[in-house]
């Protein structure tokens, strides 16, 4: 959990600006130091995961549009920038991308835009799988 909190403090403190996001859940494992932290706004749920020393970030709609599916930061950035990402491991460049595009990310995961966003992300998941595994 410490790794997640240190990363947020160093690179993603903008989440707390204007009390936009709040912590809604967390879990810590006694083995391997794995942990997860959920933060939410009215429309967007973000999941930070520490897994074997790597940080990962996922998104899903919050509220009435809530979904069981999580979409990784590399897919979300690819949706916006239309370029393949080399890694899904959370790093400062992903944090900057989210800071610069947070309002639009929230909008894409909300209401009438969510079905199209979901379809686009599903296509990108399939494309990424094909690129990785042929």
LONUKE-148861 format. One record per residue (C-alpha): residue number from 1; residue in three letters; x, y, z. Coordinates in nm, 3 decimals, decimal comma, always signed. Layout:
BEGIN
resi;resn;px;py;pz
NUM;ALA;X;Y;Z
...
# end
This chain:
BEGIN
resi;resn;px;py;pz
1;UNK;+0,000;+0,000;+0,000
2;UNK;+0,289;+0,231;+0,073
3;UNK;+0,399;+0,218;-0,291
4;UNK;+0,051;+0,325;-0,407
5;UNK;+0,025;+0,608;-0,156
6;UNK;+0,374;+0,738;-0,233
7;UNK;+0,299;+0,742;-0,606
8;UNK;-0,028;+0,927;-0,555
9;UNK;+0,139;+1,182;-0,326
10;UNK;+0,423;+1,239;-0,574
11;UNK;+0,234;+1,243;-0,904
12;UNK;-0,144;+1,239;-0,863
13;UNK;-0,239;+1,479;-0,585
14;UNK;-0,464;+1,655;-0,839
15;UNK;-0,722;+1,384;-0,767
16;UNK;-0,801;+1,555;-0,435
17;UNK;-0,838;+1,905;-0,584
18;UNK;-1,180;+2,050;-0,504
19;UNK;-1,263;+1,725;-0,322
20;UNK;-1,337;+1,570;-0,660
21;UNK;-1,228;+1,215;-0,572
22;UNK;-1,248;+1,024;-0,247
23;UNK;-1,104;+0,695;-0,124
24;UNK;-1,379;+0,432;-0,127
25;UNK;-1,195;+0,109;-0,050
26;UNK;-0,866;-0,066;+0,001
27;UNK;-0,717;-0,411;+0,050
28;UNK;-0,373;-0,520;+0,163
29;UNK;-0,224;-0,867;+0,134
30;UNK;+0,022;-1,000;+0,388
31;UNK;+0,208;-1,187;+0,116
32;UNK;+0,423;-1,017;-0,146
33;UNK;+0,311;-0,667;-0,040
34;UNK;+0,021;-0,666;-0,285
35;UNK;-0,246;-0,401;-0,232
36;UNK;-0,527;-0,213;-0,401
37;UNK;-0,690;+0,123;-0,348
38;UNK;-1,018;+0,246;-0,498
39;UNK;-1,090;+0,615;-0,546
40;UNK;-1,410;+0,756;-0,695
41;UNK;-1,566;+1,070;-0,825
42;UNK;-1,935;+1,094;-0,901
43;UNK;-1,879;+0,936;-1,243
44;UNK;-1,545;+0,751;-1,243
45;UNK;-1,395;+0,474;-1,032
46;UNK;-1,016;+0,434;-1,035
47;UNK;-0,833;+0,129;-0,903
48;UNK;-0,465;+0,141;-0,807
49;UNK;-0,306;-0,203;-0,779
50;UNK;+0,035;-0,293;-0,641
51;UNK;+0,117;-0,642;-0,768
52;UNK;+0,463;-0,790;-0,711
53;UNK;+0,618;-0,444;-0,700
54;UNK;+0,443;-0,310;-1,011
55;UNK;+0,178;-0,040;-1,003
56;UNK;-0,125;-0,073;-1,229
57;UNK;-0,419;+0,161;-1,283
58;UNK;-0,768;+0,073;-1,400
59;UNK;-1,092;+0,257;-1,470
60;UNK;-1,463;+0,183;-1,471
61;UNK;-1,777;+0,394;-1,455
62;UNK;-1,918;+0,479;-1,113
63;UNK;-2,280;+0,537;-1,025
64;UNK;-2,567;+0,411;-1,241
65;UNK;-2,339;+0,319;-1,534
66;UNK;-2,120;+0,099;-1,310
67;UNK;-1,960;-0,199;-1,479
68;UNK;-1,776;-0,507;-1,358
69;UNK;-1,507;-0,455;-1,620
70;UNK;-1,189;-0,260;-1,556
71;UNK;-0,992;-0,089;-1,833
72;UNK;-0,620;-0,029;-1,788
73;UNK;-0,446;+0,306;-1,823
74;UNK;-0,260;+0,195;-2,136
75;UNK;-0,590;+0,123;-2,315
76;UNK;-0,741;+0,452;-2,203
77;UNK;-0,439;+0,651;-2,320
78;UNK;-0,437;+0,458;-2,647
79;UNK;-0,804;+0,548;-2,694
80;UNK;-0,711;+0,917;-2,667
81;UNK;-0,374;+0,928;-2,843
82;UNK;-0,428;+0,652;-3,101
83;UNK;-0,085;+0,502;-3,042
84;UNK;+0,027;+0,170;-2,903
85;UNK;+0,166;+0,172;-2,550
86;UNK;+0,470;-0,034;-2,455
87;UNK;+0,360;-0,104;-2,099
88;UNK;+0,059;-0,096;-1,871
89;UNK;+0,273;-0,031;-1,562
90;UNK;+0,179;+0,300;-1,401
91;UNK;+0,450;+0,563;-1,435
92;UNK;+0,473;+0,945;-1,416
93;UNK;+0,385;+0,984;-1,785
94;UNK;+0,052;+0,807;-1,730
95;UNK;-0,011;+1,030;-1,427
96;UNK;+0,053;+1,342;-1,639
97;UNK;-0,173;+1,211;-1,915
98;UNK;-0,454;+1,158;-1,666
99;UNK;-0,405;+1,501;-1,511
100;UNK;-0,427;+1,665;-1,855
101;UNK;-0,728;+1,458;-1,965
102;UNK;-0,916;+1,377;-1,645
103;UNK;-1,231;+1,572;-1,732
104;UNK;-1,256;+1,405;-2,072
105;UNK;-1,182;+1,058;-1,927
106;UNK;-1,466;+1,109;-1,680
107;UNK;-1,694;+1,227;-1,959
108;UNK;-1,615;+0,919;-2,172
109;UNK;-1,703;+0,687;-1,882
110;UNK;-2,036;+0,859;-1,816
111;UNK;-2,393;+0,844;-1,940
112;UNK;-2,462;+0,842;-2,311
113;UNK;-2,093;+0,829;-2,403
114;UNK;-2,017;+0,515;-2,202
115;UNK;-2,155;+0,254;-2,449
116;UNK;-1,938;+0,390;-2,734
117;UNK;-1,636;+0,421;-2,505
118;UNK;-1,684;+0,063;-2,385
119;UNK;-1,708;-0,065;-2,742
120;UNK;-1,392;+0,125;-2,840
121;UNK;-1,203;-0,008;-2,537
122;UNK;-1,315;-0,365;-2,614
123;UNK;-1,178;-0,328;-2,969
124;UNK;-0,850;-0,196;-2,831
125;UNK;-0,829;-0,489;-2,587
126;UNK;-0,870;-0,734;-2,875
127;UNK;-0,614;-0,545;-3,083
128;UNK;-0,364;-0,541;-2,794
129;UNK;-0,412;-0,915;-2,745
130;UNK;-0,350;-0,981;-3,111
131;UNK;-0,037;-0,762;-3,107
132;UNK;+0,099;-0,942;-2,801
133;UNK;+0,009;-1,300;-2,884
134;UNK;-0,051;-1,302;-3,258
# end
